[in-house]
Amino acid sequence: MFEGNARALACYRRCGFIEEGRMREARYFEGAYHDRMIMSVLRDEWRAAGAPQNAAGAEHADAR
């Protein structure tokens, strides 16, 4: 996700994602450089945010 996308950032955060890292000036667009934000969520955090138990690959063989 690129910085400046406030709607996407709000959506990610509502789902329990946090910013793990940032690739500074990773994209040049419309005459300016923009950072790429790296977002992640752990399974327990995802569930705490209200995701159903079988969402996001929970049926996978190595799921807890």
C-alpha positions as MATLAB code, in Angstrom:
seq = 'MFEGNARALACYRRCGFIEEGRMREARYFEGAYHDRMIMSVLRDEWRAAGAPQNAAGAEHADAR';
ca = [
       0.000    0.000    0.000;
       1.295    3.461   -0.782;
       1.254    6.390    1.613;
      -1.456    8.910    0.952;
      -4.135    6.259    0.411;
      -6.085    7.177    3.533;
      -9.116    5.024    2.709;
      -7.035    1.879    2.250;
      -5.047    2.597    5.418;
      -8.251    3.032    7.432;
      -9.598   -0.249    6.033;
      -6.411   -2.146    6.882;
      -6.389   -0.751   10.415;
     -10.064   -1.646   10.986;
      -9.139   -5.221   10.092;
      -6.356   -5.243   12.684;
      -3.364   -4.640   10.395;
      -0.377   -2.677   11.671;
       2.445   -0.987    9.794;
       5.423   -3.359    9.831;
       7.728   -1.339    7.667;
       8.128    1.300    5.032;
      10.030    1.354    1.759;
      10.929    5.002    1.435;
      10.433    6.665   -1.932;
       9.604    3.304   -3.524;
       7.333    4.716   -6.229;
       7.566    7.739   -8.487;
       4.097    8.957   -9.480;
       2.875   12.269  -10.830;
       6.170   14.050  -10.248;
       6.833   12.898   -6.683;
       8.209    9.917   -4.785;
       5.910    8.003   -2.427;
       6.646    5.532    0.366;
       5.323    1.974    0.215;
       3.854    0.849    3.523;
       4.139   -2.798    4.524;
       1.150   -3.923    6.576;
       0.606   -7.218    8.392;
      -1.733   -8.920   10.822;
      -1.310  -12.061   12.897;
      -4.055  -14.678   12.934;
      -5.034  -13.891   16.565;
      -5.176  -10.163   15.802;
      -7.296  -10.863   12.702;
      -9.757  -12.888   14.749;
      -9.827  -10.247   17.510;
     -10.827   -7.695   14.866;
     -13.921   -9.816   14.153;
     -12.877  -12.055   11.248;
     -14.655  -15.415   11.009;
     -12.668  -18.487   12.098;
     -12.496  -19.920    8.570;
     -11.326  -16.675    6.900;
      -7.877  -16.012    5.442;
      -6.770  -19.600    4.980;
      -7.603  -20.904    8.454;
      -8.554  -24.203    6.825;
      -4.927  -24.643    5.709;
      -3.167  -27.750    7.048;
      -0.702  -25.864    9.240;
      -3.288  -23.499   10.756;
      -3.331  -23.348   14.548;
];
